[in-house]
């Protein structure tokens, strides 16, 4: 992808986040918008992220199990890049579209995860920090309005191949 196209994609993503999340105060709307965002940026081969009951990693692929009993992967399997915890029950998965990373965090007992079909506690998007050199980014929550910044310089996940997958932040 060209630099100009990548910049345009980032600008569109920033506008989308501003329109869909910052102005939305109703938690159900935020959750619906966040899953619509996943459908737009990381579409499933069949179905919608709205209908997912669980996500698991099977070998190097992210599988989504849907309400109707079917399962599918991502339309573009290469968008799944990393996870935390065990493949059968990850605590988070990381997806990548161009230079944008998205972390889907799961917590069955969390404030939001306890009532969500897929136990999604948060969906965070890494955004470049203006006026700082890459690779520094900040994480923006799509579901929580009172989110605290993650401490440290780096979030480390396990890549599909088992190696460390580090994302720098400030």
Helices and strands as residue ranges (DSSP letters): H 3-17, I 18-22, H 27-41, G 49-51, E 52-58, E 61-66, E 71-73, G 77-79, E 80-86, E 89-97, E 100-106, E 120-128, E 137-141, E 154-159, E 164-168
